Amino acid sequence: MKNALTGDQVGIILAVRAGRANFDSPCQPERGMSVQTRIFAQTKSDALVLLGSMQFNEGKSSRAVPVAIKITFLPKRKGAVSGSQIELKIYEREVQNLLLNQNTPNVVALYAASVCSYGTARLPAALSKLKAKLLARKDADTASLDLQRVQVLVMERALGVNVEKYLQGRPPEADVRAVLFQVLYTLVCFQQVGLRHNDLHFGNILVEAHKFSAPTYVNYFVSEDAFYRINVAGAFVKIFDFERASLPTTLQNPSSGVPNTANYKYDLFSFLSRLMDVPAAPSALKRQLRECCMSSAFARRYAFSFSLCRLNAKNQCVPGDMRPSDAELNTPLQFLTKLFAGQLHSLKEESKRRSAKDRREFFRHSYFLPKLL
């Protein structure tokens, strides 16, 4: 049964994988696009991002699909990998499966990927500006890049704002709690498949505040019978940017900047400590976080993701007092259970109240942990 929230994204992914459909010329992304351009030219994060739409061709039909196109230069040295290449591998191995297996709707989908030649492809003029910026920098990072080859990622375009901007609008506390729930649930999914995002700051979490015109409830299952019902109409979350991500047991990431161990707590506290530090976050929610899960001293110490674990020359976490105590370390599921206590629903009880048609609609809005409890 096609899911109501991710059905179109999943359909596109499967059609491209099966070779039944394609996007119109990924190496010529300005064709047919209403392009908005953003250029990033920072150390280890050199990318051109185009926001617009591309023609999606399936059989004899064609339609415009909103996309974000990420273009990066590839490494020059054989065997070297860029953050963008790591991101592609992370998507292929795990992130796409979270969407395809109906685990969570709260990650941005990757539709297609292509390697293009800078000299022969009709790439956007903005890429030449990025190339000029890189050459002007004259540093080791630029020297390591092959400025004649680029990787193009065609991704779902999430129409939202980052969490910090969202909070500045002073949304209702119920919507902020919905954001918190969706992030925590998705982190539980990440933990269960062994994925670490490694860069879960507010800029990498988008919130769509007006995606739905009426209350829209999503059912997030934690066991075969127990689920949470969350209204996402005022706050639908999409997590993106997996360039620093790692799968500690199967895919190390040399550019992540943090130890590649299976430490799910890193992503958890990167997000929560930032939430505690933002004045616009609801005070009642912050008070509940302090009372149930995080001491105020801990919240003050960890305001940004990389504060949780800085590395020395031996790739070790230092100093010891920068890390939280064992009493402060909890899993994403423990946080979710504490913060949303009393809000669990029973599938058995729900089924008694619904007709067969209603039950089908219910499961169209349902998601399940990779490993149900």
VOPAGU-2260 file (C-alpha; in pm, 1 decimal, decimal comma):
REM VOPAGU-2260
SITE   aa  ch    i         X         Y         Z
SITE  MET   A    0       0,0       0,0       0,0
SITE  LYS   A    1     144,8     335,8    -101,9
SITE  ASN   A    2     216,0     556,7     196,8
SITE  ALA   A    3      48,2     895,1     199,4
SITE  LEU   A    4     357,8    1094,6     297,8
SITE  THR   A    5     636,2     918,7     108,0
SITE  GLY   A    6     447,7     742,6    -171,9
SITE  ASP   A    7     561,6     975,8    -450,8
SITE  GLN   A    8     924,5     979,7    -335,1
SITE  VAL   A    9     935,1     600,9    -304,6
SITE  GLY   A   10     772,0     562,8    -647,0
SITE  ILE   A   11    1036,8     783,3    -807,5
SITE  ILE   A   12    1323,2     596,6    -635,9
SITE  LEU   A   13    1192,0     256,3    -743,8
SITE  ALA   A   14    1119,6     367,4   -1101,5
SITE  VAL   A   15    1474,5     506,7   -1144,3
SITE  ARG   A   16    1628,8     196,9    -984,4
SITE  ALA   A   17    1433,8     -31,9   -1218,1
SITE  GLY   A   18    1531,9     171,1   -1524,3
SITE  ARG   A   19    1168,4     251,1   -1603,0
SITE  ALA   A   20    1220,2     625,9   -1565,0
SITE  ASN   A   21    1483,9     894,2   -1555,0
SITE  PHE   A   22    1539,1    1261,6   -1489,9
SITE  ASP   A   23    1599,5    1480,3   -1790,8
SITE  SER   A   24    1979,0    1522,1   -1830,2
SITE  PRO   A   25    2130,5    1541,4   -1475,6
SITE  CYS   A   26    2447,5    1676,9   -1638,4
SITE  GLN   A   27    2242,2    1963,6   -1784,6
SITE  PRO   A   28    2042,7    2055,8   -1472,8
SITE  GLU   A   29    1941,5    2405,2   -1580,7
SITE  ARG   A   30    1724,8    2271,8   -1861,8
SITE  GLY   A   31    1362,5    2328,3   -1766,0
SITE  MET   A   32    1449,0    2445,1   -1415,8
SITE  SER   A   33    1336,1    2757,1   -1237,9
SITE  VAL   A   34    1673,6    2780,0   -1068,6
SITE  GLN   A   35    1756,1    2937,8    -737,2
SITE  THR   A   36    2127,4    2915,2    -670,7
SITE  ARG   A   37    2316,0    2872,7    -347,4
SITE  ILE   A   38    2694,2    2847,8    -348,3
SITE  PHE   A   39    2891,6    2696,9     -63,4
SITE  ALA   A   40    3269,3    2739,3     -82,5
SITE  GLN   A   41    3397,1    2636,4     257,0
SITE  THR   A   42    3673,7    2400,0     359,3
SITE  LYS   A   43    3566,3    2038,6     302,3
SITE  SER   A   44    3220,5    2157,0     199,7
SITE  ASP   A   45    3254,6    2277,1    -157,0
SITE  ALA   A   46    2921,6    2246,0    -330,9
SITE  LEU   A   47    2678,7    2415,9    -562,1
SITE  VAL   A   48    2313,2    2360,2    -473,4
SITE  LEU   A   49    2036,2    2434,6    -724,3
SITE  LEU   A   50    1676,6    2456,4    -608,6
SITE  GLY   A   51    1402,3    2413,9    -864,9
SITE  SER   A   52    1236,4    2134,9   -1061,4
SITE  MET   A   53    1342,5    1877,2   -1320,6
SITE  GLN   A   54    1145,8    1680,6   -1576,5
SITE  PHE   A   55    1082,8    1323,2   -1463,4
SITE  ASN   A   56    1017,8    1092,5   -1757,5
SITE  GLU   A   57     831,3     765,3   -1700,4
SITE  GLY   A   58     710,7     582,4   -2008,6
SITE  LYS   A   59     527,4     828,8   -2232,1
SITE  SER   A   60     447,3    1066,9   -1948,7
SITE  SER   A   61     657,8    1348,3   -1811,4
SITE  ARG   A   62     611,9    1582,5   -1516,8
SITE  ALA   A   63     805,5    1843,5   -1322,7
SITE  VAL   A   64     935,8    1721,8    -984,0
SITE  PRO   A   65    1067,4    1965,8    -717,9
SITE  VAL   A   66    1434,3    1886,7    -658,2
SITE  ALA   A   67    1750,7    2010,2    -492,7
SITE  ILE   A   68    2054,0    1939,0    -710,6
SITE  LYS   A   69    2387,0    1913,0    -531,1
SITE  ILE   A   70    2698,9    1944,3    -748,3
SITE  THR   A   71    3048,7    1881,4    -608,5
SITE  PHE   A   72    3394,3    1839,5    -757,3
SITE  LEU   A   73    3543,9    1493,1    -710,0
SITE  PRO   A   74    3880,3    1410,7    -546,3
SITE  LYS   A   75    4187,0    1396,9    -764,9
SITE  ARG   A   76    4375,1    1120,4    -583,2
SITE  LYS   A   77    4281,8     761,2    -661,3
SITE  GLY   A   78    4113,8     598,4    -364,3
SITE  ALA   A   79    4024,0     929,6    -198,1
SITE  VAL   A   80    3658,7     995,2    -125,5
SITE  SER   A   81    3470,6    1321,3     -84,3
SITE  GLY   A   82    3189,8    1395,4     158,9
SITE  SER   A   83    2947,0    1392,1    -132,3
SITE  GLN   A   84    3063,1    1045,2    -239,0
SITE  ILE   A   85    3021,5     923,6     119,5
SITE  GLU   A   86    2671,6    1071,1     120,9
SITE  LEU   A   87    2583,8     873,9    -192,7
SITE  LYS   A   88    2707,9     550,0     -33,4
SITE  ILE   A   89    2518,8     621,7     289,0
SITE  TYR   A   90    2199,4     672,2      89,4
SITE  GLU   A   91    2251,2     357,9    -117,6
SITE  ARG   A   92    2321,9     140,9     186,6
SITE  GLU   A   93    2077,8     268,9     449,0
SITE  VAL   A   94    1897,2     603,1     412,3
SITE  GLN   A   95    1694,4     506,1     104,9
SITE  ASN   A   96    1587,9     186,9     281,5
SITE  LEU   A   97    1437,6     386,8     569,1
SITE  LEU   A   98    1198,3     538,7     314,8
SITE  LEU   A   99    1143,3     224,8     107,1
SITE  ASN   A  100    1074,8       8,7     414,6
SITE  GLN   A  101     831,6     263,1     561,3
SITE  ASN   A  102    1048,1     321,4     870,4
SITE  THR   A  103    1036,6     701,3     874,2
SITE  PRO   A  104     916,4     976,6     639,5
SITE  ASN   A  105    1152,6    1228,9     797,3
SITE  VAL   A  106    1460,2    1202,5     571,8
SITE  VAL   A  107    1514,5    1368,8     235,1
SITE  ALA   A  108    1508,2    1120,5     -55,0
SITE  LEU   A  109    1785,6    1078,1    -312,5
SITE  TYR   A  110    1638,9    1030,0    -658,9
SITE  ALA   A  111    1938,5     993,6    -889,7
SITE  ALA   A  112    2316,8    1035,3    -910,1
SITE  SER   A  113    2555,8    1097,3   -1197,3
SITE  VAL   A  114    2923,9    1177,8   -1259,3
SITE  CYS   A  115    2970,9    1446,8   -1522,3
SITE  SER   A  116    3265,6    1594,5   -1708,3
SITE  TYR   A  117    3308,9    1964,6   -1643,4
SITE  GLY   A  118    3434,8    2017,9   -1999,1
SITE  THR   A  119    3156,3    1845,8   -2193,0
SITE  ALA   A  120    2846,7    1870,5   -1973,7
SITE  ARG   A  121    2619,1    2173,6   -1991,2
SITE  LEU   A  122    2652,8    2259,6   -1625,6
SITE  PRO   A  123    2515,3    2582,6   -1474,5
SITE  ALA   A  124    2717,8    2900,8   -1504,5
SITE  ALA   A  125    2722,1    2927,2   -1124,8
SITE  LEU   A  126    2955,0    2625,3   -1113,6
SITE  SER   A  127    3226,1    2824,9   -1291,6
SITE  LYS   A  128    3195,6    3085,2   -1014,5
SITE  LEU   A  129    3244,8    2815,9    -753,2
SITE  LYS   A  130    3544,7    2682,9    -945,8
SITE  ALA   A  131    3694,6    3032,7    -956,3
SITE  LYS   A  132    3644,4    3070,9    -580,0
SITE  LEU   A  133    3817,6    2741,4    -516,3
SITE  LEU   A  134    4111,7    2830,3    -738,5
SITE  ALA   A  135    4146,4    3168,8    -567,7
SITE  ARG   A  136    4171,8    2996,6    -231,6
SITE  LYS   A  137    4498,2    2821,9    -328,9
SITE  ASP   A  138    4492,5    2577,8     -38,8
SITE  ALA   A  139    4550,4    2204,6       5,1
SITE  ASP   A  140    4180,1    2123,3     -10,4
SITE  THR   A  141    4145,9    2283,6    -353,3
SITE  ALA   A  142    4463,3    2113,8    -474,0
SITE  SER   A  143    4313,2    1775,5    -384,9
SITE  LEU   A  144    4013,2    1826,5    -615,2
SITE  ASP   A  145    3974,9    1722,5    -977,1
SITE  LEU   A  146    3815,0    2036,3   -1119,9
SITE  GLN   A  147    3724,0    1853,2   -1441,2
SITE  ARG   A  148    3483,1    1599,8   -1285,6
SITE  VAL   A  149    3172,7    1660,2   -1077,5
SITE  GLN   A  150    2919,4    1444,1    -897,2
SITE  VAL   A  151    2555,3    1542,7    -937,4
SITE  LEU   A  152    2297,9    1430,9    -679,3
SITE  VAL   A  153    1930,1    1484,5    -762,2
SITE  MET   A  154    1741,9    1496,3    -431,8
SITE  GLU   A  155    1395,3    1559,3    -298,8
SITE  ARG   A  156    1337,5    1928,4    -238,4
SITE  ALA   A  157    1192,9    1984,7     108,1
SITE  LEU   A  158    1005,6    2314,8     117,1
SITE  GLY   A  159    1078,3    2427,2     470,9
SITE  VAL   A  160    1303,6    2634,2     695,7
SITE  ASN   A  161    1570,2    2516,3     936,9
SITE  VAL   A  162    1475,3    2451,7    1298,9
SITE  GLU   A  163    1625,6    2773,6    1430,8
SITE  LYS   A  164    1426,6    2992,7    1188,0
SITE  TYR   A  165    1119,2    2786,6    1259,4
SITE  LEU   A  166    1152,7    2845,3    1634,6
SITE  GLN   A  167    1204,8    3218,5    1582,2
SITE  GLY   A  168     848,0    3231,1    1453,2
SITE  ARG   A  169     728,5    3126,1    1800,7
SITE  PRO   A  170     519,3    2827,7    1683,4
SITE  PRO   A  171     275,9    2656,5    1923,7
SITE  GLU   A  172     445,0    2430,1    2177,8
SITE  ALA   A  173     252,5    2130,4    2040,4
SITE  ASP   A  174     420,8    2179,6    1701,2
SITE  VAL   A  175     766,4    2211,7    1859,9
SITE  ARG   A  176     701,2    1886,2    2041,9
SITE  ALA   A  177     604,9    1730,8    1709,3
SITE  VAL   A  178     943,6    1838,5    1568,2
SITE  LEU   A  179    1119,4    1687,5    1869,2
SITE  PHE   A  180     927,9    1361,1    1833,4
SITE  GLN   A  181    1005,1    1322,4    1462,2
SITE  VAL   A  182    1377,4    1383,4    1517,2
SITE  LEU   A  183    1393,5    1141,3    1810,8
SITE  TYR   A  184    1201,9     868,3    1626,7
SITE  THR   A  185    1425,5     902,4    1321,8
SITE  LEU   A  186    1733,3     882,4    1546,1
SITE  VAL   A  187    1597,1     556,1    1685,6
SITE  CYS   A  188    1579,4     431,2    1324,5
SITE  PHE   A  189    1936,9     549,3    1263,9
SITE  GLN   A  190    2056,3     369,7    1577,6
SITE  GLN   A  191    1885,2      44,8    1482,6
SITE  VAL   A  192    2051,9      30,9    1139,2
SITE  GLY   A  193    2389,0     146,4    1276,6
SITE  LEU   A  194    2387,3     490,1    1111,0
SITE  ARG   A  195    2541,9     805,9    1256,7
SITE  HIS   A  196    2461,2    1141,8    1101,4
SITE  ASN   A  197    2755,9    1317,9    1274,7
SITE  ASP   A  198    2635,9    1669,0    1188,2
SITE  LEU   A  199    2283,6    1701,2    1322,9
SITE  HIS   A  200    2273,1    2075,1    1383,2
SITE  PHE   A  201    1962,5    2284,8    1321,3
SITE  GLY   A  202    2071,5    2379,8     968,5
SITE  ASN   A  203    2043,8    2016,7     857,8
SITE  ILE   A  204    1686,2    1975,0     978,9
SITE  LEU   A  205    1409,5    2140,7     777,2
SITE  VAL   A  206    1058,1    2198,9     908,0
SITE  GLU   A  207     761,9    2243,7     672,0
SITE  ALA   A  208     511,1    2447,6     869,8
SITE  HIS   A  209     233,8    2460,7     608,8
SITE  LYS   A  210     262,8    2127,8     427,5
SITE  PHE   A  211     -94,2    2032,7     517,3
SITE  SER   A  212    -404,6    2250,8     536,9
SITE  ALA   A  213    -580,0    2033,4     796,0
SITE  PRO   A  214    -468,3    1824,5    1096,3
SITE  THR   A  215    -262,7    1532,9     963,0
SITE  TYR   A  216    -185,2    1249,7    1201,2
SITE  VAL   A  217     104,8    1011,1    1147,9
SITE  ASN   A  218     128,1     682,7    1336,9
SITE  TYR   A  219     479,8     596,5    1454,9
SITE  PHE   A  220     497,5     235,7    1576,8
SITE  VAL   A  221     746,2     125,6    1842,7
SITE  SER   A  222     607,9    -229,6    1874,4
SITE  GLU   A  223     356,9    -445,3    1689,3
SITE  ASP   A  224      74,9    -301,1    1898,4
SITE  ALA   A  225     199,2      29,8    2044,5
SITE  PHE   A  226     225,2     351,4    1844,4
SITE  TYR   A  227     236,4     728,5    1886,9
SITE  ARG   A  228      -6,1     946,1    1691,3
SITE  ILE   A  229     156,8    1277,3    1599,1
SITE  ASN   A  230      -9,0    1571,9    1425,2
SITE  VAL   A  231     248,4    1693,1    1169,4
SITE  ALA   A  232      29,7    1955,8    1000,8
SITE  GLY   A  233     216,0    2244,2    1163,3
SITE  ALA   A  234     560,4    2086,8    1166,7
SITE  PHE   A  235     675,5    1816,4     923,8
SITE  VAL   A  236    1047,4    1735,3     957,0
SITE  LYS   A  237    1304,4    1644,3     692,2
SITE  ILE   A  238    1665,0    1556,1     787,3
SITE  PHE   A  239    1932,5    1590,5     518,8
SITE  ASP   A  240    2307,5    1636,1     450,8
SITE  PHE   A  241    2474,4    1301,1     520,6
SITE  GLU   A  242    2823,2    1408,2     405,2
SITE  ARG   A  243    2971,1    1348,1     751,6
SITE  ALA   A  244    2768,5    1035,8     821,0
SITE  SER   A  245    2914,9     692,7     887,0
SITE  LEU   A  246    2814,1     331,7     927,9
SITE  PRO   A  247    3075,4     246,0    1189,6
SITE  THR   A  248    3082,0    -127,3    1121,8
SITE  THR   A  249    3082,4    -110,5     740,8
SITE  LEU   A  250    3160,0     242,1     616,5
SITE  GLN   A  251    3410,5     472,6     783,0
SITE  ASN   A  252    3406,4     842,4     695,8
SITE  PRO   A  253    3744,5    1016,5     705,5
SITE  SER   A  254    3580,1    1359,6     671,9
SITE  SER   A  255    3336,0    1324,6     961,9
SITE  GLY   A  256    3564,0    1495,7    1216,4
SITE  VAL   A  257    3443,0    1269,2    1496,5
SITE  PRO   A  258    3529,5     912,4    1602,3
SITE  ASN   A  259    3355,7     656,5    1383,1
SITE  THR   A  260    3224,7     441,3    1665,1
SITE  ALA   A  261    2866,9     328,1    1705,3
SITE  ASN   A  262    2788,9     615,3    1943,2
SITE  TYR   A  263    2424,8     699,6    1882,6
SITE  LYS   A  264    2441,0     947,7    2173,1
SITE  TYR   A  265    2645,8    1191,5    1966,2
SITE  ASP   A  266    2361,1    1276,5    1726,5
SITE  LEU   A  267    2110,0    1278,4    2010,6
SITE  PHE   A  268    2291,2    1534,8    2221,7
SITE  SER   A  269    2400,5    1741,3    1923,3
SITE  PHE   A  270    2033,1    1814,6    1861,2
SITE  LEU   A  271    1905,7    1833,5    2219,1
SITE  SER   A  272    2182,1    2057,5    2351,9
SITE  ARG   A  273    2118,5    2300,7    2068,9
SITE  LEU   A  274    1746,6    2297,1    2146,3
SITE  MET   A  275    1821,0    2380,1    2510,3
SITE  ASP   A  276    2039,1    2671,4    2401,0
SITE  VAL   A  277    1784,7    2848,8    2176,7
SITE  PRO   A  278    1590,6    3124,2    2357,1
SITE  ALA   A  279    1289,4    3080,9    2126,8
SITE  ALA   A  280    1235,8    2717,5    2229,8
SITE  PRO   A  281     934,4    2678,2    2463,1
SITE  SER   A  282    1043,4    2713,9    2826,2
SITE  ALA   A  283     804,2    2439,8    2943,4
SITE  LEU   A  284     965,3    2193,3    2703,0
SITE  LYS   A  285    1315,0    2288,8    2815,2
SITE  ARG   A  286    1208,8    2251,7    3177,1
SITE  GLN   A  287    1076,2    1902,3    3103,9
SITE  LEU   A  288    1402,1    1811,3    2931,4
SITE  ARG   A  289    1600,7    1926,1    3234,0
SITE  GLU   A  290    1377,1    1744,8    3478,6
SITE  CYS   A  291    1354,1    1413,1    3298,1
SITE  CYS   A  292    1669,4    1378,6    3097,8
SITE  MET   A  293    1935,4    1652,5    3100,0
SITE  SER   A  294    2093,8    1853,8    3378,0
SITE  SER   A  295    2119,5    2229,7    3323,8
SITE  ALA   A  296    2498,5    2205,2    3362,5
SITE  PHE   A  297    2507,2    1953,5    3079,9
SITE  ALA   A  298    2290,7    2175,8    2859,8
SITE  ARG   A  299    2525,1    2470,1    2911,3
SITE  ARG   A  300    2833,7    2267,7    2824,3
SITE  TYR   A  301    2714,1    2130,6    2489,2
SITE  ALA   A  302    2579,1    2402,9    2265,9
SITE  PHE   A  303    2716,6    2279,0    1933,5
SITE  SER   A  304    2760,4    1932,8    1788,2
SITE  PHE   A  305    3139,1    1919,6    1775,3
SITE  SER   A  306    3167,9    2028,3    2140,6
SITE  LEU   A  307    3061,8    1681,0    2245,7
SITE  CYS   A  308    3385,2    1519,9    2139,0
SITE  ARG   A  309    3692,0    1707,2    2018,8
SITE  LEU   A  310    3981,9    1503,7    1881,0
SITE  ASN   A  311    4351,7    1513,7    1960,7
SITE  ALA   A  312    4631,5    1410,7    1724,5
SITE  LYS   A  313    4573,7    1043,9    1811,4
SITE  ASN   A  314    4209,1    1063,4    1710,9
SITE  GLN   A  315    4098,8    1033,6    2074,0
SITE  CYS   A  316    3817,1    1209,5    2255,9
SITE  VAL   A  317    3954,7    1482,9    2486,9
SITE  PRO   A  318    3933,9    1606,7    2750,8
SITE  GLY   A  319    3743,6    1358,8    2964,7
SITE  ASP   A  320    3531,9    1623,6    3134,9
SITE  MET   A  321    3393,5    1735,2    2798,0
SITE  ARG   A  322    3190,5    1417,6    2784,8
SITE  PRO   A  323    2859,7    1370,9    2968,6
SITE  SER   A  324    2841,4    1143,5    3269,8
SITE  ASP   A  325    2691,1     795,8    3239,1
SITE  ALA   A  326    2383,4     919,2    3424,2
SITE  GLU   A  327    2319,5    1177,3    3151,3
SITE  LEU   A  328    2355,5     936,8    2860,7
SITE  ASN   A  329    2028,2     797,6    2730,1
SITE  THR   A  330    1919,2     638,5    2405,4
SITE  PRO   A  331    1689,6     826,6    2165,8
SITE  LEU   A  332    1415,0     577,4    2251,8
SITE  GLN   A  333    1453,1     646,2    2625,0
SITE  PHE   A  334    1418,0    1019,0    2561,3
SITE  LEU   A  335    1115,5     961,8    2341,1
SITE  THR   A  336     952,8     736,4    2602,8
SITE  LYS   A  337    1013,1     986,4    2885,6
SITE  LEU   A  338     910,6    1298,3    2697,5
SITE  PHE   A  339     595,9    1148,5    2544,8
SITE  ALA   A  340     486,7     932,6    2837,6
SITE  GLY   A  341     116,6     853,7    2841,4
SITE  GLN   A  342      72,9     917,8    2467,3
SITE  LEU   A  343     100,8     559,3    2344,4
SITE  HIS   A  344    -195,7     408,9    2159,5
SITE  SER   A  345    -288,9      43,7    2108,4
SITE  LEU   A  346    -341,2     -97,0    1759,1
SITE  LYS   A  347    -584,8    -357,1    1894,8
SITE  GLU   A  348    -802,2     -87,9    2049,5
SITE  GLU   A  349    -770,3     130,5    1739,8
SITE  SER   A  350    -879,9    -152,7    1509,6
SITE  LYS   A  351   -1198,6    -206,5    1708,2
SITE  ARG   A  352   -1311,3     147,5    1631,3
SITE  ARG   A  353   -1231,6     147,0    1259,0
SITE  SER   A  354   -1393,7       2,2     948,7
SITE  ALA   A  355   -1183,7    -190,1     694,4
SITE  LYS   A  356   -1159,4     122,8     479,0
SITE  ASP   A  357   -1050,3     331,6     777,8
SITE  ARG   A  358    -786,6      72,6     868,6
SITE  ARG   A  359    -637,8      91,8     518,1
SITE  GLU   A  360    -618,0     470,4     547,1
SITE  PHE   A  361    -466,2     434,5     895,2
SITE  PHE   A  362    -177,5     223,6     762,4
SITE  ARG   A  363    -116,8     467,9     476,9
SITE  HIS   A  364      -8,9     711,0     749,0
SITE  SER   A  365     191,6     461,2     953,6
SITE  TYR   A  366     565,1     400,4    1000,7
SITE  PHE   A  367     749,1     120,5    1178,0
SITE  LEU   A  368    1089,4      96,2    1345,0
SITE  PRO   A  369    1338,0    -123,8    1152,5
SITE  LYS   A  370    1337,3    -348,7    1460,1
SITE  LEU   A  371    1006,4    -333,4    1642,4
SITE  LEU   A  372    1043,2    -370,8    2019,0
